[in-house]
Amino acid sequence: MSKKLIQLSAAALLALGMAVGSASAYTEELVSPTGADSGWAATYNDALTPQLNLVYKGIVGSDFFIEKDATFNSNDMGGLEITFTKTSSTADTLVINDESIINNSGTDWSGFNFELGTGSTGGTPGFAFANTSGSSIGTGANDFDISPFTSFAFSSNNTILSMTGGTIANGAVWMPGATSQSGLAIVASGDGESSFVLKEIPNAIPLPAAAWTGLSTLIGLGLVGVAKNARKLLA
């Protein structure tokens, strides 16, 4: 059975789970529209609810497939975080089937990192990335597609996936995994860890020195104007 599952209806996509909001955090149980429970809950900053969305895609065996949609604004360049916590001792393996990431940051990106924050035992992390197809992450039709990036590297015992060799322009929509037949799984090592943090971080292309100089000049002129106005008010 193909692990790239059929897109569900809009109504089904909205029925991913039951959400519980608070002043600072938003939590949703990851369940299918028919009530199949993944054994996981996702929590993130309540202020990010307009920017983040988790969409149920399907179940294959004990793999629970989701799509993650995110918009990165200028103040999100340090990364967006989601904490996943087990709600069952028989939790499924979470698999990112694909993503839809909007670059609304005001700058182009030269790379992108997926990072897992998790406890470890004897140097072995509680959770790590793996490709459900059994092949390498990359740009092939049967892999987790990373195009327009062309290079990838795992580090820190497969808890970091770094993608480079391409550009995501400001205003563009990047869809890693969209044409793939596999998924990016987050696999437990069996050491008893019950949660992990998924953090995604874009690498902005630095502005040329001339642009920084221009911005500095504009900022300086602005401060001069403010000072003049202040003197007028004090006169």
C-alpha positions as CSV (number, residue, x, y, z in Angstrom):
1,M,0.0,0.0,0.0
2,S,1.4,3.4,-0.9
3,K,2.4,5.6,2.0
4,K,1.5,8.7,0.1
5,L,-2.2,8.8,1.1
6,I,-5.2,10.3,-0.7
7,Q,-6.0,13.9,0.2
8,L,-9.0,14.1,2.4
9,S,-12.0,16.4,2.1
10,A,-11.8,19.9,3.6
11,A,-14.2,18.9,6.3
12,A,-12.1,15.9,7.2
13,L,-9.0,18.0,7.3
14,L,-10.6,20.3,9.8
15,A,-11.5,17.3,12.0
16,L,-7.9,16.5,12.9
17,G,-8.5,16.6,16.7
18,M,-10.1,18.3,19.6
19,A,-8.4,21.5,20.5
20,V,-8.0,23.0,24.0
21,G,-6.9,26.6,24.2
22,S,-5.4,28.6,27.0
23,A,-3.9,32.0,27.5
24,S,-0.4,30.8,26.5
25,A,-0.7,27.4,24.9
26,Y,-2.8,25.5,22.4
27,T,-3.1,21.8,22.5
28,E,-4.8,19.3,20.2
29,E,-5.2,15.6,20.4
30,L,-3.9,13.9,17.2
31,V,-6.9,11.8,16.1
32,S,-8.3,10.9,12.7
33,P,-11.7,12.2,11.6
34,T,-13.1,8.7,12.4
35,G,-11.7,8.8,15.9
36,A,-8.5,6.7,15.5
37,D,-6.2,8.0,18.2
38,S,-2.5,8.4,17.4
39,G,-1.6,8.4,21.1
40,W,-0.1,11.9,20.8
41,A,-1.0,15.5,21.6
42,A,0.6,18.6,20.0
43,T,1.2,21.8,21.9
44,Y,2.5,25.2,20.8
45,N,2.2,28.8,21.7
46,D,-1.3,30.1,21.5
47,A,-0.2,33.1,19.5
48,L,0.9,30.8,16.7
49,T,-2.5,29.3,16.0
50,P,-3.0,31.5,12.9
51,Q,0.3,30.3,11.5
52,L,0.4,26.6,12.4
53,N,-1.9,23.8,11.3
54,L,-1.6,20.0,11.7
55,V,-3.6,18.0,9.1
56,Y,-4.4,14.3,9.4
57,K,-3.3,12.4,6.2
58,G,-3.8,8.8,7.0
59,I,-2.7,5.6,8.9
60,V,-0.5,2.8,7.6
61,G,0.1,0.1,10.1
62,S,1.3,1.9,13.3
63,D,2.4,5.0,11.4
64,F,0.2,8.1,11.8
65,F,0.7,10.5,8.9
66,I,0.3,14.2,9.2
67,E,0.8,17.3,7.1
68,K,2.2,20.4,8.8
69,D,1.4,23.8,7.5
70,A,3.3,26.9,8.7
71,T,3.8,30.5,7.9
72,F,7.1,32.2,8.9
73,N,7.0,35.9,9.6
74,S,9.9,38.2,10.2
75,N,9.8,37.6,14.0
76,D,9.9,33.8,13.5
77,M,13.4,33.4,12.2
78,G,14.6,31.9,15.4
79,G,12.3,28.9,14.6
80,L,8.8,27.6,15.2
81,E,8.3,24.9,17.9
82,I,5.7,22.2,18.5
83,T,5.9,19.9,21.5
84,F,4.5,16.4,21.0
85,T,3.6,14.4,24.1
86,K,2.4,10.8,24.4
87,T,-1.1,10.3,25.6
88,S,-0.9,6.5,25.3
89,S,1.7,3.9,26.1
90,T,1.0,2.4,22.6
91,A,1.4,5.6,20.7
92,D,1.9,5.4,16.9
93,T,5.0,6.6,15.1
94,L,4.4,10.1,13.9
95,V,5.3,10.7,10.2
96,I,5.4,14.0,8.5
97,N,3.9,13.1,5.1
98,D,4.6,16.6,3.7
99,E,4.6,20.2,4.6
100,S,3.4,23.5,3.3
101,I,5.7,26.3,4.5
102,I,5.2,30.0,3.5
103,N,8.1,32.3,3.6
104,N,6.6,35.6,4.8
105,S,9.8,36.6,6.6
106,G,10.8,39.5,4.3
107,T,14.1,37.7,3.2
108,D,15.1,34.8,1.1
109,W,16.3,31.5,2.7
110,S,19.4,29.6,1.8
111,G,18.6,26.6,3.9
112,F,16.3,25.1,6.4
113,N,16.7,22.8,9.5
114,F,14.4,20.3,11.1
115,E,15.5,19.7,14.7
116,L,14.3,17.4,17.5
117,G,14.7,18.3,21.2
118,T,14.6,15.1,23.2
119,G,16.1,13.4,26.2
120,S,18.8,10.7,25.7
121,T,20.1,7.6,27.4
122,G,23.7,6.7,27.1
123,G,24.1,9.2,24.3
124,T,21.2,7.7,22.3
125,P,18.4,10.3,21.7
126,G,14.8,9.3,22.7
127,F,13.6,10.2,19.2
128,A,15.3,10.5,15.9
129,F,14.4,11.1,12.2
130,A,14.1,8.3,9.7
131,N,12.7,7.9,6.2
132,T,9.7,5.6,6.1
133,S,10.6,4.4,2.6
134,G,13.9,3.0,3.8
135,S,15.8,5.1,1.2
136,S,17.8,8.3,1.7
137,I,16.1,11.7,2.2
138,G,16.6,13.6,-1.1
139,T,15.0,14.8,-4.3
140,G,14.1,11.5,-5.9
141,A,10.5,10.6,-6.7
142,N,10.5,7.9,-3.9
143,D,12.1,10.0,-1.3
144,F,11.1,12.8,1.0
145,D,11.5,15.5,-1.5
146,I,13.4,18.6,-0.4
147,S,13.6,20.6,-3.7
148,P,14.6,23.3,-4.5
149,F,17.3,22.3,-2.0
150,T,19.8,19.8,-3.4
151,S,21.8,18.8,-0.3
152,F,21.0,17.4,3.0
153,A,22.8,16.2,6.1
154,F,21.8,14.5,9.3
155,S,23.7,15.3,12.5
156,S,23.5,14.8,16.3
157,N,22.4,11.2,16.0
158,N,19.8,11.9,13.4
159,T,18.0,14.6,15.5
160,I,18.9,17.4,13.0
161,L,18.2,17.4,9.3
162,S,19.8,20.3,7.5
163,M,18.9,21.2,3.9
164,T,21.0,23.5,1.7
165,G,21.9,24.1,-1.9
166,G,18.9,26.1,-3.0
167,T,16.8,29.2,-2.3
168,I,13.3,29.7,-0.9
169,A,12.4,33.2,-2.0
170,N,10.5,35.6,0.2
171,G,6.8,35.2,-0.5
172,A,7.3,31.6,-1.9
173,V,5.5,28.4,-0.7
174,W,7.9,25.5,0.0
175,M,6.3,22.0,0.1
176,P,8.9,19.4,1.2
177,G,7.6,15.9,0.7
178,A,4.8,17.0,-1.6
179,T,5.8,14.7,-4.5
180,S,7.2,11.9,-2.4
181,Q,5.9,8.4,-1.8
182,S,7.4,8.2,1.7
183,G,7.5,10.4,4.8
184,L,9.8,11.8,7.5
185,A,9.2,9.6,10.5
186,I,10.1,10.5,14.1
187,V,11.1,7.2,15.6
188,A,11.3,6.3,19.3
189,S,14.4,4.6,20.5
190,G,12.5,2.7,23.1
191,D,14.3,4.3,26.1
192,G,11.1,5.5,27.7
193,E,11.0,9.2,26.5
194,S,7.4,10.4,26.4
195,S,7.8,13.7,24.5
196,F,9.9,15.7,22.0
197,V,10.1,19.2,20.6
198,L,10.0,19.6,16.8
199,K,11.7,22.9,15.9
200,E,12.0,24.2,12.3
201,I,14.4,27.0,11.5
202,P,15.0,28.8,8.2
203,N,18.5,30.1,7.3
204,A,18.1,33.7,6.0
205,I,20.3,35.0,3.3
206,P,22.2,38.0,4.8
207,L,21.6,41.4,3.2
208,P,24.6,42.7,1.2
209,A,26.8,45.2,3.1
210,A,25.5,48.0,0.8
211,A,22.0,47.3,1.8
212,W,22.9,47.3,5.5
213,T,24.6,50.7,5.0
214,G,21.5,52.1,3.3
215,L,19.3,50.8,6.1
216,S,21.7,52.3,8.7
217,T,21.5,55.6,7.0
218,L,17.8,55.5,6.9
219,I,17.6,54.6,10.6
220,G,20.1,57.4,11.4
221,L,18.0,59.9,9.5
222,G,14.9,58.7,11.3
223,L,16.6,59.2,14.7
224,V,17.7,62.7,13.7
225,G,14.0,63.5,12.8
226,V,12.9,62.1,16.2
227,A,15.4,64.2,18.0
228,K,14.4,67.4,16.2
229,N,10.7,66.7,17.0
230,A,11.6,66.1,20.6
231,R,13.4,69.4,20.8
232,K,10.4,71.2,19.3
233,L,8.1,69.6,21.9
234,L,10.4,70.7,24.7
235,A,10.8,74.2,23.4
